[in-house]
Amino acid sequence: IWSPGTPGVGKTTLGKELASRAGLSYVNVGDLAKEGELYEGFDEEYDCPILDEDRVVDELEDRMSQGGVIVDYHGCDFFPERWFHIVFVLRTENSCLYDRLESRGYTGKKLQDNIQCEIFQTLYEEAVLSYKKEIVHQLPSNTPEDLERNLDQIMQWIEQWMKDNN
């Protein structure tokens, strides 16, 4: 299972809770990269390290081949298609997202670009281009009620997948 989306849409909250409920393992690619220093430089404009995508894929390959993994990362076009049975893209209304990012200390270009990314559905379109369209689903992620509904929906999908594949 892979959950992309703009920073601040609720990927980590959803991913951790889903892993706990479903007994799956959870990987936050940002944390993985930080722990293993899987970087190839630093982006001065966005004030953040640049991910070494090949090293991230190498680092995850064994875990992903065993299955039962939820991956949390905003981008997707470098992950092998074979890794995922389903992709859930979380979407958040702009005013809500703006507040969440601002509270994280995002300002200026970094804040504006992430809001633009959400407005233009950039990550959803990237997911649709990178994977079979029928496995990519958008879920609203504005309220605690949305989170609960999304968890229920994904749990139903997992249960059905287990029935169909075991």
VMD Tcl script that builds the backbone (N, CA, C; Angstrom):
set m [mol new atoms 498]
animate dup $m
set s [atomselect $m all]
$s set {name element resname resid chain x y z} {
  {N N ILE 1 A 0.864 -1.170 0.000}
  {CA C ILE 1 A 0.000 0.000 0.000}
  {C C ILE 1 A 0.902 1.222 0.000}
  {N N TRP 2 A 0.555 2.188 -0.815}
  {CA C TRP 2 A 1.370 3.393 -0.832}
  {C C TRP 2 A 0.461 4.606 -0.732}
  {N N SER 3 A 0.838 5.561 0.123}
  {CA C SER 3 A 0.039 6.751 0.347}
  {C C SER 3 A 0.855 8.001 0.042}
  {N N PRO 4 A 0.710 8.529 -1.184}
  {CA C PRO 4 A 1.372 9.796 -1.497}
  {C C PRO 4 A 0.473 10.980 -1.157}
  {N N GLY 5 A 0.973 12.163 -1.310}
  {CA C GLY 5 A 0.188 13.379 -1.101}
  {C C GLY 5 A 1.110 14.502 -0.684}
  {N N THR 6 A 0.632 15.714 -0.862}
  {CA C THR 6 A 1.360 16.911 -0.466}
  {C C THR 6 A 1.671 16.838 1.026}
  {N N PRO 7 A 2.818 17.392 1.480}
  {CA C PRO 7 A 3.061 17.453 2.925}
  {C C PRO 7 A 1.873 18.102 3.639}
  {N N GLY 8 A 1.505 17.542 4.786}
  {CA C GLY 8 A 0.423 18.128 5.582}
  {C C GLY 8 A -0.958 17.552 5.326}
  {N N VAL 9 A -1.089 16.594 4.398}
  {CA C VAL 9 A -2.428 16.063 4.106}
  {C C VAL 9 A -2.854 14.944 5.055}
  {N N GLY 10 A -1.922 14.437 5.865}
  {CA C GLY 10 A -2.297 13.420 6.842}
  {C C GLY 10 A -1.786 12.024 6.545}
  {N N LYS 11 A -0.761 11.920 5.700}
  {CA C LYS 11 A -0.229 10.607 5.310}
  {C C LYS 11 A 0.310 9.830 6.508}
  {N N THR 12 A 1.075 10.516 7.358}
  {CA C THR 12 A 1.725 9.844 8.480}
  {C C THR 12 A 0.694 9.380 9.502}
  {N N THR 13 A -0.259 10.232 9.825}
  {CA C THR 13 A -1.320 9.868 10.772}
  {C C THR 13 A -2.073 8.646 10.264}
  {N N LEU 14 A -2.485 8.689 8.994}
  {CA C LEU 14 A -3.216 7.568 8.395}
  {C C LEU 14 A -2.350 6.309 8.353}
  {N N GLY 15 A -1.115 6.438 7.883}
  {CA C GLY 15 A -0.230 5.287 7.715}
  {C C GLY 15 A 0.058 4.565 9.016}
  {N N LYS 16 A 0.373 5.313 10.071}
  {CA C LYS 16 A 0.689 4.697 11.367}
  {C C LYS 16 A -0.533 4.005 11.957}
  {N N GLU 17 A -1.684 4.663 11.881}
  {CA C GLU 17 A -2.908 4.078 12.434}
  {C C GLU 17 A -3.318 2.837 11.648}
  {N N LEU 18 A -3.185 2.900 10.342}
  {CA C LEU 18 A -3.533 1.762 9.486}
  {C C LEU 18 A -2.613 0.571 9.782}
  {N N ALA 19 A -1.320 0.820 9.924}
  {CA C ALA 19 A -0.372 -0.250 10.241}
  {C C ALA 19 A -0.747 -0.915 11.558}
  {N N SER 20 A -1.121 -0.105 12.538}
  {CA C SER 20 A -1.505 -0.619 13.843}
  {C C SER 20 A -2.768 -1.485 13.738}
  {N N ARG 21 A -3.782 -1.012 13.031}
  {CA C ARG 21 A -5.050 -1.745 12.914}
  {C C ARG 21 A -4.925 -3.009 12.069}
  {N N ALA 22 A -4.111 -2.952 11.026}
  {CA C ALA 22 A -4.051 -4.057 10.066}
  {C C ALA 22 A -2.892 -5.020 10.325}
  {N N GLY 23 A -2.016 -4.665 11.281}
  {CA C GLY 23 A -0.854 -5.512 11.547}
  {C C GLY 23 A 0.146 -5.511 10.399}
  {N N LEU 24 A 0.247 -4.369 9.714}
  {CA C LEU 24 A 1.204 -4.223 8.618}
  {C C LEU 24 A 2.402 -3.410 9.107}
  {N N SER 25 A 3.497 -3.438 8.357}
  {CA C SER 25 A 4.617 -2.580 8.752}
  {C C SER 25 A 4.491 -1.242 8.033}
  {N N TYR 26 A 5.005 -0.203 8.675}
  {CA C TYR 26 A 4.883 1.168 8.186}
  {C C TYR 26 A 6.273 1.732 7.923}
  {N N VAL 27 A 6.465 2.340 6.747}
  {CA C VAL 27 A 7.746 2.976 6.423}
  {C C VAL 27 A 7.502 4.428 6.023}
  {N N ASN 28 A 8.095 5.339 6.773}
  {CA C ASN 28 A 8.099 6.743 6.392}
  {C C ASN 28 A 9.428 6.975 5.665}
  {N N VAL 29 A 9.354 7.231 4.366}
  {CA C VAL 29 A 10.564 7.333 3.543}
  {C C VAL 29 A 11.453 8.493 4.005}
  {N N GLY 30 A 10.852 9.580 4.456}
  {CA C GLY 30 A 11.635 10.705 4.962}
  {C C GLY 30 A 12.487 10.302 6.158}
  {N N ASP 31 A 11.882 9.548 7.093}
  {CA C ASP 31 A 12.622 9.080 8.271}
  {C C ASP 31 A 13.696 8.074 7.883}
  {N N LEU 32 A 13.341 7.168 6.966}
  {CA C LEU 32 A 14.293 6.157 6.476}
  {C C LEU 32 A 15.532 6.843 5.879}
  {N N ALA 33 A 15.292 7.873 5.069}
  {CA C ALA 33 A 16.386 8.607 4.420}
  {C C ALA 33 A 17.256 9.319 5.459}
  {N N LYS 34 A 16.603 9.887 6.464}
  {CA C LYS 34 A 17.337 10.600 7.513}
  {C C LYS 34 A 18.226 9.630 8.286}
  {N N GLU 35 A 17.647 8.485 8.691}
  {CA C GLU 35 A 18.402 7.495 9.469}
  {C C GLU 35 A 19.600 6.956 8.683}
  {N N GLY 36 A 19.378 6.662 7.394}
  {CA C GLY 36 A 20.447 6.075 6.582}
  {C C GLY 36 A 21.260 7.088 5.803}
  {N N GLU 37 A 20.950 8.381 6.000}
  {CA C GLU 37 A 21.587 9.468 5.248}
  {C C GLU 37 A 21.565 9.177 3.749}
  {N N LEU 38 A 20.376 8.870 3.242}
  {CA C LEU 38 A 20.199 8.501 1.829}
  {C C LEU 38 A 19.958 9.749 0.982}
  {N N TYR 39 A 20.941 10.625 0.971}
  {CA C TYR 39 A 20.827 11.908 0.272}
  {C C TYR 39 A 21.933 12.051 -0.769}
  {N N GLU 40 A 21.656 12.927 -1.753}
  {CA C GLU 40 A 22.687 13.217 -2.754}
  {C C GLU 40 A 22.950 14.712 -2.880}
  {N N GLY 41 A 22.708 15.437 -1.803}
  {CA C GLY 41 A 22.962 16.871 -1.824}
  {C C GLY 41 A 21.945 17.617 -0.999}
  {N N PHE 42 A 21.973 18.948 -1.136}
  {CA C PHE 42 A 21.068 19.794 -0.357}
  {C C PHE 42 A 20.463 20.850 -1.268}
  {N N ASP 43 A 19.145 21.048 -1.169}
  {CA C ASP 43 A 18.436 22.043 -1.973}
  {C C ASP 43 A 18.344 23.337 -1.167}
  {N N GLU 44 A 19.154 24.322 -1.562}
  {CA C GLU 44 A 19.204 25.604 -0.838}
  {C C GLU 44 A 17.860 26.339 -0.926}
  {N N GLU 45 A 17.237 26.270 -2.109}
  {CA C GLU 45 A 15.992 27.008 -2.326}
  {C C GLU 45 A 14.880 26.546 -1.380}
  {N N TYR 46 A 14.766 25.218 -1.197}
  {CA C TYR 46 A 13.719 24.670 -0.330}
  {C C TYR 46 A 14.222 24.324 1.066}
  {N N ASP 47 A 15.526 24.555 1.288}
  {CA C ASP 47 A 16.124 24.328 2.596}
  {C C ASP 47 A 15.884 22.894 3.078}
  {N N CYS 48 A 16.187 21.926 2.194}
  {CA C CYS 48 A 16.005 20.520 2.568}
  {C C CYS 48 A 16.969 19.634 1.778}
  {N N PRO 49 A 17.276 18.444 2.318}
  {CA C PRO 49 A 18.165 17.525 1.604}
  {C C PRO 49 A 17.487 16.943 0.363}
  {N N ILE 50 A 18.296 16.528 -0.612}
  {CA C ILE 50 A 17.786 15.913 -1.850}
  {C C ILE 50 A 17.913 14.398 -1.711}
  {N N LEU 51 A 16.804 13.714 -1.843}
  {CA C LEU 51 A 16.754 12.266 -1.680}
  {C C LEU 51 A 17.555 11.555 -2.765}
  {N N ASP 52 A 18.313 10.541 -2.368}
  {CA C ASP 52 A 18.979 9.659 -3.327}
  {C C ASP 52 A 18.014 8.504 -3.599}
  {N N GLU 53 A 17.219 8.643 -4.657}
  {CA C GLU 53 A 16.122 7.719 -4.927}
  {C C GLU 53 A 16.592 6.282 -5.128}
  {N N ASP 54 A 17.714 6.097 -5.819}
  {CA C ASP 54 A 18.228 4.740 -6.053}
  {C C ASP 54 A 18.586 4.049 -4.740}
  {N N ARG 55 A 19.205 4.777 -3.845}
  {CA C ARG 55 A 19.578 4.193 -2.553}
  {C C ARG 55 A 18.348 3.878 -1.709}
  {N N VAL 56 A 17.308 4.714 -1.805}
  {CA C VAL 56 A 16.061 4.442 -1.079}
  {C C VAL 56 A 15.443 3.143 -1.588}
  {N N VAL 57 A 15.387 2.980 -2.907}
  {CA C VAL 57 A 14.823 1.755 -3.503}
  {C C VAL 57 A 15.639 0.543 -3.063}
  {N N ASP 58 A 16.970 0.646 -3.109}
  {CA C ASP 58 A 17.837 -0.458 -2.670}
  {C C ASP 58 A 17.566 -0.809 -1.207}
  {N N GLU 59 A 17.428 0.218 -0.394}
  {CA C GLU 59 A 17.210 0.040 1.049}
  {C C GLU 59 A 15.875 -0.668 1.336}
  {N N LEU 60 A 14.862 -0.389 0.525}
  {CA C LEU 60 A 13.518 -0.928 0.763}
  {C C LEU 60 A 13.231 -2.254 0.061}
  {N N GLU 61 A 14.037 -2.619 -0.923}
  {CA C GLU 61 A 13.721 -3.763 -1.798}
  {C C GLU 61 A 13.360 -5.036 -1.033}
  {N N ASP 62 A 14.163 -5.435 -0.066}
  {CA C ASP 62 A 13.896 -6.680 0.669}
  {C C ASP 62 A 12.574 -6.620 1.424}
  {N N ARG 63 A 12.354 -5.514 2.125}
  {CA C ARG 63 A 11.106 -5.363 2.896}
  {C C ARG 63 A 9.888 -5.406 1.987}
  {N N MET 64 A 9.988 -4.719 0.847}
  {CA C MET 64 A 8.842 -4.626 -0.063}
  {C C MET 64 A 8.542 -5.984 -0.697}
  {N N SER 65 A 9.576 -6.784 -0.961}
  {CA C SER 65 A 9.348 -8.085 -1.603}
  {C C SER 65 A 8.628 -9.050 -0.659}
  {N N GLN 66 A 8.724 -8.810 0.658}
  {CA C GLN 66 A 8.008 -9.648 1.631}
  {C C GLN 66 A 6.530 -9.277 1.723}
  {N N GLY 67 A 6.175 -8.057 1.308}
  {CA C GLY 67 A 4.779 -7.617 1.323}
  {C C GLY 67 A 4.332 -7.101 2.681}
  {N N GLY 68 A 3.081 -6.607 2.720}
  {CA C GLY 68 A 2.507 -6.116 3.968}
  {C C GLY 68 A 3.108 -4.823 4.463}
  {N N VAL 69 A 3.489 -3.932 3.533}
  {CA C VAL 69 A 4.149 -2.684 3.918}
  {C C VAL 69 A 3.326 -1.484 3.456}
  {N N ILE 70 A 3.182 -0.513 4.353}
  {CA C ILE 70 A 2.570 0.773 4.013}
  {C C ILE 70 A 3.713 1.764 3.843}
  {N N VAL 71 A 3.785 2.415 2.703}
  {CA C VAL 71 A 4.849 3.381 2.420}
  {C C VAL 71 A 4.265 4.786 2.428}
  {N N ASP 72 A 4.904 5.678 3.168}
  {CA C ASP 72 A 4.469 7.064 3.311}
  {C C ASP 72 A 5.555 7.968 2.717}
  {N N TYR 73 A 5.223 8.593 1.584}
  {CA C TYR 73 A 6.141 9.569 0.980}
  {C C TYR 73 A 5.350 10.418 0.002}
  {N N HIS 74 A 5.747 11.674 -0.183}
  {CA C HIS 74 A 4.948 12.556 -1.035}
  {C C HIS 74 A 5.076 12.246 -2.523}
  {N N GLY 75 A 6.237 11.810 -2.985}
  {CA C GLY 75 A 6.418 11.543 -4.410}
  {C C GLY 75 A 6.362 10.063 -4.716}
  {N N CYS 76 A 6.380 9.702 -6.006}
  {CA C CYS 76 A 6.211 8.275 -6.301}
  {C C CYS 76 A 6.876 7.776 -7.558}
  {N N ASP 77 A 7.297 8.641 -8.443}
  {CA C ASP 77 A 7.651 8.165 -9.782}
  {C C ASP 77 A 8.915 7.315 -9.820}
  {N N PHE 78 A 9.613 7.161 -8.690}
  {CA C PHE 78 A 10.826 6.336 -8.698}
  {C C PHE 78 A 10.628 4.967 -8.061}
  {N N PHE 79 A 9.481 4.724 -7.420}
  {CA C PHE 79 A 9.226 3.406 -6.830}
  {C C PHE 79 A 8.837 2.415 -7.917}
  {N N PRO 80 A 9.353 1.159 -7.850}
  {CA C PRO 80 A 8.952 0.156 -8.848}
  {C C PRO 80 A 7.442 -0.133 -8.780}
  {N N GLU 81 A 6.832 -0.233 -9.930}
  {CA C GLU 81 A 5.387 -0.467 -10.007}
  {C C GLU 81 A 4.989 -1.759 -9.294}
  {N N ARG 82 A 5.853 -2.779 -9.344}
  {CA C ARG 82 A 5.529 -4.089 -8.757}
  {C C ARG 82 A 5.362 -4.034 -7.239}
  {N N TRP 83 A 5.824 -2.967 -6.600}
  {CA C TRP 83 A 5.769 -2.876 -5.143}
  {C C TRP 83 A 4.360 -2.704 -4.597}
  {N N PHE 84 A 3.444 -2.122 -5.375}
  {CA C PHE 84 A 2.168 -1.695 -4.786}
  {C C PHE 84 A 0.952 -2.361 -5.425}
  {N N HIS 85 A 0.061 -2.834 -4.550}
  {CA C HIS 85 A -1.220 -3.368 -5.008}
  {C C HIS 85 A -2.270 -2.268 -5.051}
  {N N ILE 86 A -2.076 -1.215 -4.259}
  {CA C ILE 86 A -3.031 -0.111 -4.239}
  {C C ILE 86 A -2.334 1.169 -3.784}
  {N N VAL 87 A -2.823 2.291 -4.322}
  {CA C VAL 87 A -2.260 3.601 -4.004}
  {C C VAL 87 A -3.404 4.520 -3.578}
  {N N PHE 88 A -3.295 5.098 -2.382}
  {CA C PHE 88 A -4.289 6.050 -1.890}
  {C C PHE 88 A -3.647 7.427 -1.827}
  {N N VAL 89 A -4.166 8.371 -2.619}
  {CA C VAL 89 A -3.657 9.746 -2.613}
  {C C VAL 89 A -4.575 10.578 -1.724}
  {N N LEU 90 A -4.028 11.132 -0.652}
  {CA C LEU 90 A -4.820 11.963 0.245}
  {C C LEU 90 A -4.889 13.384 -0.294}
  {N N ARG 91 A -6.097 13.974 -0.202}
  {CA C ARG 91 A -6.321 15.339 -0.699}
  {C C ARG 91 A -6.905 16.205 0.410}
  {N N THR 92 A -6.406 17.423 0.530}
  {CA C THR 92 A -6.861 18.342 1.572}
  {C C THR 92 A -7.212 19.695 0.954}
  {N N GLU 93 A -8.310 20.287 1.451}
  {CA C GLU 93 A -8.713 21.614 0.960}
  {C C GLU 93 A -7.610 22.623 1.272}
  {N N ASN 94 A -7.462 23.591 0.367}
  {CA C ASN 94 A -6.328 24.518 0.453}
  {C C ASN 94 A -6.237 25.309 1.752}
  {N N SER 95 A -7.368 25.808 2.252}
  {CA C SER 95 A -7.321 26.627 3.473}
  {C C SER 95 A -6.852 25.778 4.650}
  {N N CYS 96 A -7.339 24.556 4.715}
  {CA C CYS 96 A -6.962 23.611 5.765}
  {C C CYS 96 A -5.471 23.263 5.644}
  {N N LEU 97 A -5.032 22.985 4.428}
  {CA C LEU 97 A -3.634 22.620 4.182}
  {C C LEU 97 A -2.708 23.792 4.524}
  {N N TYR 98 A -3.117 24.996 4.129}
  {CA C TYR 98 A -2.316 26.195 4.405}
  {C C TYR 98 A -2.046 26.301 5.901}
  {N N ASP 99 A -3.097 26.146 6.712}
  {CA C ASP 99 A -2.953 26.241 8.167}
  {C C ASP 99 A -2.018 25.160 8.706}
  {N N ARG 100 A -2.172 23.934 8.193}
  {CA C ARG 100 A -1.328 22.828 8.670}
  {C C ARG 100 A 0.147 23.082 8.350}
  {N N LEU 101 A 0.422 23.534 7.117}
  {CA C LEU 101 A 1.820 23.762 6.707}
  {C C LEU 101 A 2.424 24.954 7.448}
  {N N GLU 102 A 1.628 25.999 7.627}
  {CA C GLU 102 A 2.100 27.180 8.345}
  {C C GLU 102 A 2.465 26.807 9.788}
  {N N SER 103 A 1.639 25.936 10.391}
  {CA C SER 103 A 1.916 25.526 11.772}
  {C C SER 103 A 3.183 24.666 11.857}
  {N N ARG 104 A 3.604 24.086 10.731}
  {CA C ARG 104 A 4.859 23.321 10.685}
  {C C ARG 104 A 6.063 24.218 10.403}
  {N N GLY 105 A 5.823 25.504 10.196}
  {CA C GLY 105 A 6.919 26.431 9.938}
  {C C GLY 105 A 7.226 26.653 8.465}
  {N N TYR 106 A 6.362 26.148 7.567}
  {CA C TYR 106 A 6.556 26.400 6.138}
  {C C TYR 106 A 6.261 27.868 5.859}
  {N N THR 107 A 7.138 28.518 5.071}
  {CA C THR 107 A 6.918 29.915 4.689}
  {C C THR 107 A 7.323 30.101 3.233}
  {N N GLY 108 A 7.014 31.278 2.693}
  {CA C GLY 108 A 7.487 31.685 1.373}
  {C C GLY 108 A 7.250 30.679 0.270}
  {N N LYS 109 A 8.301 30.455 -0.521}
  {CA C LYS 109 A 8.211 29.607 -1.714}
  {C C LYS 109 A 7.817 28.171 -1.355}
  {N N LYS 110 A 8.367 27.649 -0.271}
  {CA C LYS 110 A 8.071 26.273 0.131}
  {C C LYS 110 A 6.576 26.115 0.432}
  {N N LEU 111 A 6.000 27.086 1.133}
  {CA C LEU 111 A 4.572 27.063 1.457}
  {C C LEU 111 A 3.743 27.202 0.186}
  {N N GLN 112 A 4.066 28.184 -0.634}
  {CA C GLN 112 A 3.291 28.440 -1.858}
  {C C GLN 112 A 3.357 27.262 -2.831}
  {N N ASP 113 A 4.540 26.694 -3.013}
  {CA C ASP 113 A 4.694 25.589 -3.967}
  {C C ASP 113 A 3.920 24.352 -3.532}
  {N N ASN 114 A 3.878 24.088 -2.225}
  {CA C ASN 114 A 3.122 22.932 -1.745}
  {C C ASN 114 A 1.619 23.146 -1.908}
  {N N ILE 115 A 1.150 24.367 -1.704}
  {CA C ILE 115 A -0.270 24.674 -1.924}
  {C C ILE 115 A -0.589 24.526 -3.419}
  {N N GLN 116 A 0.284 25.048 -4.280}
  {CA C GLN 116 A 0.103 24.925 -5.736}
  {C C GLN 116 A 0.053 23.459 -6.155}
  {N N CYS 117 A 0.926 22.670 -5.558}
  {CA C CYS 117 A 1.005 21.240 -5.852}
  {C C CYS 117 A -0.361 20.595 -5.588}
  {N N GLU 118 A -0.990 20.988 -4.494}
  {CA C GLU 118 A -2.302 20.436 -4.137}
  {C C GLU 118 A -3.382 20.968 -5.091}
  {N N ILE 119 A -3.345 22.262 -5.397}
  {CA C ILE 119 A -4.335 22.861 -6.295}
  {C C ILE 119 A -4.327 22.156 -7.655}
  {N N PHE 120 A -3.141 21.896 -8.178}
  {CA C PHE 120 A -3.038 21.309 -9.519}
  {C C PHE 120 A -3.029 19.776 -9.518}
  {N N GLN 121 A -3.322 19.172 -8.344}
  {CA C GLN 121 A -3.396 17.713 -8.247}
  {C C GLN 121 A -2.118 17.043 -8.762}
  {N N THR 122 A -0.991 17.703 -8.568}
  {CA C THR 122 A 0.268 17.218 -9.134}
  {C C THR 122 A 0.577 15.779 -8.735}
  {N N LEU 123 A 0.437 15.456 -7.447}
  {CA C LEU 123 A 0.835 14.127 -6.981}
  {C C LEU 123 A -0.161 13.050 -7.403}
  {N N TYR 124 A -1.450 13.426 -7.509}
  {CA C TYR 124 A -2.437 12.468 -8.015}
  {C C TYR 124 A -2.114 12.130 -9.473}
  {N N GLU 125 A -1.840 13.145 -10.265}
  {CA C GLU 125 A -1.529 12.911 -11.683}
  {C C GLU 125 A -0.241 12.109 -11.837}
  {N N GLU 126 A 0.747 12.384 -10.996}
  {CA C GLU 126 A 1.993 11.623 -11.021}
  {C C GLU 126 A 1.711 10.144 -10.709}
  {N N ALA 127 A 0.846 9.898 -9.733}
  {CA C ALA 127 A 0.500 8.519 -9.356}
  {C C ALA 127 A -0.220 7.797 -10.492}
  {N N VAL 128 A -1.146 8.496 -11.145}
  {CA C VAL 128 A -1.906 7.897 -12.257}
  {C C VAL 128 A -0.980 7.566 -13.433}
  {N N LEU 129 A 0.028 8.408 -13.646}
  {CA C LEU 129 A 0.982 8.156 -14.729}
  {C C LEU 129 A 1.982 7.050 -14.371}
  {N N SER 130 A 2.244 6.862 -13.077}
  {CA C SER 130 A 3.260 5.908 -12.642}
  {C C SER 130 A 2.725 4.495 -12.408}
  {N N TYR 131 A 1.422 4.382 -12.162}
  {CA C TYR 131 A 0.818 3.086 -11.821}
  {C C TYR 131 A -0.440 2.872 -12.641}
  {N N LYS 132 A -0.956 1.636 -12.631}
  {CA C LYS 132 A -2.217 1.377 -13.323}
  {C C LYS 132 A -3.298 2.252 -12.706}
  {N N LYS 133 A -4.055 2.926 -13.547}
  {CA C LYS 133 A -5.035 3.892 -13.066}
  {C C LYS 133 A -6.028 3.271 -12.080}
  {N N GLU 134 A -6.385 1.990 -12.310}
  {CA C GLU 134 A -7.416 1.376 -11.455}
  {C C GLU 134 A -6.947 1.091 -10.027}
  {N N ILE 135 A -5.645 1.185 -9.751}
  {CA C ILE 135 A -5.208 0.967 -8.366}
  {C C ILE 135 A -5.004 2.287 -7.614}
  {N N VAL 136 A -5.174 3.427 -8.291}
  {CA C VAL 136 A -4.954 4.744 -7.669}
  {C C VAL 136 A -6.293 5.346 -7.243}
  {N N HIS 137 A -6.404 5.676 -5.956}
  {CA C HIS 137 A -7.652 6.220 -5.405}
  {C C HIS 137 A -7.370 7.500 -4.638}
  {N N GLN 138 A -8.261 8.497 -4.784}
  {CA C GLN 138 A -8.143 9.737 -4.023}
  {C C GLN 138 A -9.057 9.654 -2.808}
  {N N LEU 139 A -8.569 10.125 -1.667}
  {CA C LEU 139 A -9.377 10.153 -0.453}
  {C C LEU 139 A -9.314 11.554 0.154}
  {N N PRO 140 A -10.470 12.107 0.589}
  {CA C PRO 140 A -10.443 13.420 1.247}
  {C C PRO 140 A -9.818 13.297 2.627}
  {N N SER 141 A -9.030 14.302 3.023}
  {CA C SER 141 A -8.344 14.247 4.313}
  {C C SER 141 A -8.353 15.627 4.970}
  {N N ASN 142 A -9.576 16.050 5.367}
  {CA C ASN 142 A -9.740 17.370 5.970}
  {C C ASN 142 A -10.063 17.320 7.459}
  {N N THR 143 A -10.797 16.298 7.876}
  {CA C THR 143 A -11.336 16.257 9.241}
  {C C THR 143 A -11.023 14.913 9.907}
  {N N PRO 144 A -11.175 14.838 11.238}
  {CA C PRO 144 A -11.031 13.549 11.918}
  {C C PRO 144 A -12.034 12.510 11.385}
  {N N GLU 145 A -13.210 12.972 10.968}
  {CA C GLU 145 A -14.209 12.057 10.399}
  {C C GLU 145 A -13.716 11.464 9.079}
  {N N ASP 146 A -13.048 12.284 8.267}
  {CA C ASP 146 A -12.459 11.786 7.013}
  {C C ASP 146 A -11.433 10.694 7.324}
  {N N LEU 147 A -10.600 10.942 8.330}
  {CA C LEU 147 A -9.572 9.970 8.703}
  {C C LEU 147 A -10.221 8.635 9.063}
  {N N GLU 148 A -11.255 8.681 9.880}
  {CA C GLU 148 A -11.935 7.461 10.323}
  {C C GLU 148 A -12.562 6.727 9.134}
  {N N ARG 149 A -13.209 7.484 8.258}
  {CA C ARG 149 A -13.827 6.894 7.048}
  {C C ARG 149 A -12.771 6.255 6.153}
  {N N ASN 150 A -11.653 6.951 5.977}
  {CA C ASN 150 A -10.566 6.434 5.144}
  {C C ASN 150 A -9.997 5.140 5.727}
  {N N LEU 151 A -9.793 5.118 7.045}
  {CA C LEU 151 A -9.283 3.914 7.701}
  {C C LEU 151 A -10.241 2.741 7.499}
  {N N ASP 152 A -11.539 2.998 7.675}
  {CA C ASP 152 A -12.541 1.935 7.483}
  {C C ASP 152 A -12.508 1.414 6.055}
  {N N GLN 153 A -12.452 2.345 5.102}
  {CA C GLN 153 A -12.465 1.976 3.684}
  {C C GLN 153 A -11.223 1.146 3.315}
  {N N ILE 154 A -10.059 1.571 3.800}
  {CA C ILE 154 A -8.827 0.850 3.474}
  {C C ILE 154 A -8.806 -0.519 4.163}
  {N N MET 155 A -9.296 -0.579 5.393}
  {CA C MET 155 A -9.373 -1.862 6.097}
  {C C MET 155 A -10.266 -2.844 5.328}
  {N N GLN 156 A -11.383 -2.365 4.802}
  {CA C GLN 156 A -12.267 -3.221 3.987}
  {C C GLN 156 A -11.526 -3.719 2.758}
  {N N TRP 157 A -10.774 -2.813 2.125}
  {CA C TRP 157 A -10.014 -3.201 0.933}
  {C C TRP 157 A -8.984 -4.284 1.292}
  {N N ILE 158 A -8.270 -4.094 2.415}
  {CA C ILE 158 A -7.249 -5.066 2.841}
  {C C ILE 158 A -7.888 -6.434 3.081}
  {N N GLU 159 A -9.022 -6.436 3.794}
  {CA C GLU 159 A -9.713 -7.700 4.090}
  {C C GLU 159 A -10.129 -8.408 2.797}
  {N N GLN 160 A -10.656 -7.653 1.859}
  {CA C GLN 160 A -11.081 -8.247 0.569}
  {C C GLN 160 A -9.871 -8.777 -0.188}
  {N N TRP 161 A -8.771 -8.011 -0.185}
  {CA C TRP 161 A -7.561 -8.428 -0.890}
  {C C TRP 161 A -7.032 -9.739 -0.302}
  {N N MET 162 A -7.051 -9.817 1.046}
  {CA C MET 162 A -6.580 -11.050 1.720}
  {C C MET 162 A -7.430 -12.240 1.311}
  {N N LYS 163 A -8.740 -12.059 1.257}
  {CA C LYS 163 A -9.644 -13.149 0.837}
  {C C LYS 163 A -9.344 -13.592 -0.590}
  {N N ASP 164 A -9.172 -12.613 -1.461}
  {CA C ASP 164 A -8.969 -12.901 -2.888}
  {C C ASP 164 A -7.602 -13.513 -3.182}
  {N N ASN 165 A -6.618 -13.278 -2.327}
  {CA C ASN 165 A -5.240 -13.679 -2.633}
  {C C ASN 165 A -4.654 -14.743 -1.703}
  {N N ASN 166 A -5.477 -15.328 -0.844}
  {CA C ASN 166 A -4.944 -16.376 0.040}
  {C C ASN 166 A -5.717 -17.684 -0.137}
}
mol reanalyze $m
mol bondsrecalc $m
mol representation Tube
mol addrep $m
